[in-house]
Amino acid sequence: MPLLDIKNLTVSFETSTGPFMAVNGIDITVEPREVLAVVGESGSGKSVSMLAVMGLLPSSATVKADSMMFDGRDMLAMSASERRKIIGREVAMIFQEPMASLNPCFTIGFQIEEVLRKHLSLGKSERRKRAIELLTLVGIPDPADRLNSYPHQMSGGQCQRVMIAIAIACNPKLLIADEPTTALDVTIQKQILDLLMKLQEEHGMGLIMITHNMGVVAETADRVVVQYKGRKMEEADVLSLFENPQSNYTKALLAALPDNATGDRLPTIGDFQHQFEAASAVKTPPLEAPL
């Protein structure tokens, strides 16, 4: 049985000029212990799809799906209170921009312990002990002292590790990582990816990796979903995707990689846009999807 199984997901937003379709009829399936990469350029609806699963979209969003099942449970039929018991505990998300995602007004320890208090009902001493364990697990030095630090007192890489610690605090069954290496230097990116893959393997989590970095996809994923303008363009195992891409859009993505460049000028998606848009019989929404 799939860990996550979503059929025909659509997300639209009410704007001053009328409804805007950000995600249009996407199917998403994740098996236990599987790493699924969701790739595409900015505006393709990657983050919106996952925020819909988390129930974190604003009131201007309308989310519809034929079915949305998590671990055999119907998320569409759940009340808000029932869903809150799952989100953060069994399904967790690492958000983009850790410096913006962490609350600057509270210490690192408070923000980790709040998750434990909400979902596991641990006592104060137990929460502190678990918080130290989590910071140790994600490679934060002097974890007991760092509990009293504020986000601005830590580097971007350390804040990203804190975000990971918060996300895995309750040993979730499904972890969603939204561009987890954005704004980090190359060395720190590698460390964060290695940490995520180690935790995924040790805890047996399903992992959804949202990214536009095809190098990350090649290193981490078992299966790949390619999105463009809110639609799924292709789905394949990672080896098949790189060796034999089927959609023109995927071919354009791969052709735009620096390693595949054959001329003096790097190709861009725009160079191929007319090809894959002409091949689509259905008009797609504009790229400016609010992510």
N, C-alpha and C positions, 0 to 999 in steps of 0.2 A: 504494500500500500504506500503511495507517495506521501511524503511528509507534508508537502504543500501542493495543492492541485487547484488551479484557477482556470476557469473557462470563460472566454469572451469578456475580458475585463475592459471596461470603458471608463474614462474619467474626463469630465468636461467642467469648465469653469465659467461662471457668469461674469461677463465683462461689460464695460460701458457700450460696446458695440454688438453685444449679443453673446451667445454661448460659444466657447472655444473648446474644441476637442483636442485634449493633450495626449490621451491614450485611446486607441481605437481597435477594440476587438482582439486583445492579446491573450494568449494562453500561456500559463507558466506552470511548470511541474518541477519539483525538486524531490529527489529520493533521499532517504536517510543516508548520512555520511557522504553525500555527493557535493561536489563543488560546481556550481553553475555560474558562469560568467554572463552578464548582461552588458552588451557593448553597443556603442553607437555614439555619434557626435552629440554635442550639447544641444538640447532641445528635442531629443528623440524620445523622451518620456520615460527614461530609465528610472530616475529617482521618483517621479510621480507614481509609477506603478507600485514601487515598494512602500512609499508613504501611504498609498491607498490600503495596502495590506496591514500596515501598522495602525491605520485609523488616525493619521496625523495630518491630514489635509485640512485646509481652512473651510469655513462654512460655505464659501462660494463654490466649492467643488461638489460635483455630483458623481458618485461612484456606483457603477452597475456591473453585474457579472451574472452569468448563467449559474455559476457555482463558485464558491470560495471555501475550500476545505483545508483545514490544518489538522494533521494527525488524526484524521477520521471525524473531525468535528466541523459542523457547518458554521463558519464565521458570520455568514449573512443572517443567520437566524439568532445569533447571540444578542443579548442585551448589552448596553454600554458597560455595565458593571461586570458582566461575565467576560467581555472582551478585555477589560483592564486587568483581569486576573492572569490572562495569557501574555499580553503584550508587556515586555520587560522581563518576564520570567521565562516563558517557553519560546518566545520569539523576541529577539533583541536586535538592535540596529546601531551600527557605528556610523555617525553622521559625518558629512563633509565639514571641513574647517573646525578642528577641535577647539581652537582658541575662541571661536564664536559659539560653539555648542555647549561648552562648560560655563556655568554661572559664575561670573567674576566676583560675586558678593559672598560666596560660600567657599569654605576650604575644600580641598580635594577629599579629605576624610569624610566630611559631612555629605558630599555628593555621592560617594560610594556607599556609605552606610545608610543613606536614605533609601536606596534601592533594596538593600537587605531588610530594612525595617518594614518597608511596604509589602514585599512579597514573601519574606521568610519568617517574619515576626521574631527575629532574634533579639536577645537582650543586648544591653549596651556593650558589655565586655565582649560578648560573642561577635557583635558587629565589628568592633575594633580589631579583634583578632583576625576575622575573615578579611577585613580591608587590608591589613598588613600582608596576609597571604596572597591576596590578589595583586597588590603592587609588586610583591616579590616575583610572582608568576610572570608578570609582564615586563620584568627587568628594570624596575625603578630602584635605584640605589637608595640606601637609608630609608626604607619604606615607613618606619615608625615616625621618623621626623617629617617626612613628606606629607603625612596626613594633615599636618597643620599648615601646609603651604596653600597659597591661592594660585589660580591658573596663570596669572601674569608673572609669577615667580618661577615658572617652569618654561622650558623650551617647547617648540612646536612638536618635536618628536616625543617628548615626555608627556605632553598633553594628549597626544594621540594614543599613547600607551594607557593613560588614565581612562580615556574613552573606551578602550578595549576592555580594561578591567571592569568598568561599570557594566558593559554589555554582557560579559561572561559571568558576572557575579552570581547569578542564579543557575548556572549551568544550562543555558537554553538548548533546546533541540534544534533551533534554526537561528543562524546568525546572518544578518544582512550587513554587508560592508559597503558603504556608499563612497566610492573614490577614497579609500582609506589612506592613500599616499599623496593626496593633493597638497601642494605647497611645501613638501618636504624635500630635502636634498637627496641625491641618488643613494648615498650610503644609508641614510635613515630609511628610505623607501624599502631597500632590501631587507633591513632588519625588521621592519613592520610586517612585510609580506611573509618572511620566514616565521615570525611569531604567530601570525594568523594561521598559517598552515600547520604549525606544530600544535596549536590549541585545537584546531579542527580535528586533527588526527587523534589526539589524546582523549578528547572529550566526545568524539563520535558525532559531532554536530553536522547538520546540513549547512552549507555556506553558499550564500548568493553574493557574488563579487560584482558590483556595479563599477564599470570602468570604461574609459575610451582608449586605454593603453593596451595595444595588442600584445606587447611583450609580457605584461602581467597575465593576460589570458593564456598565453603559451606556457607560462611557468606554473600556473595554479589550477586551471580549470579541467574538469572532466568533460563538460558539455557547454556549448555556447549558444546564446540567443542573440541575434543581431537585430537591432531596432533602428528605424528611420522614420521621423515624423509621426511618432506615436503608433507605428505598425511594426509587426514582426516581419522581417524580410527573410530570415533564414534561421534554422536551428539544426545543429549538428554536433557530433563529438569533436573535440578540439583538433585531433589529427586530421579528420576529414575536412574541417573548415579551412585549415591552412593549406592542405594539399589539393583540395578539389572544391573550392567555393562555388556555390550554385547561383546565388543572386548577383546581379550586376553591382549592387551596392556593396556587398561584401568584397567583391573583386576590387572595387574602387578603394575601399578601406585598406586592403592589403597592398595595393599598388602605391598608396600614399606613404607607406612605411619607408624611412630612409634607406634601410637595407635593400629594398627592392627598386630603388631609383636607378634609372639607366641613362639619364641625361644630365645636363648641367643644372637643370632646375627641378626641384622636387615637385611632383604632381600634387594636386589637391583634390578634395572631393568635388569641388566645383568643376574641375576639368571633365569629370565623368557624369555629372549630375543629369545631363540631358539623356544619357543612355538608360539609367535605371528609372528615371521618372517617365520616360516614354514607354518603358516596358510595363509600367503599372497601369492597369485598366481603371483603377479607382483613384480619384483625386485625393491627395493627402493634405492634412492641415498644415499651416505655416510652421516654420522652424521655431518660432519664438514661444515655445511651450514654457510656462512658468515652472521652473524646477526649484 
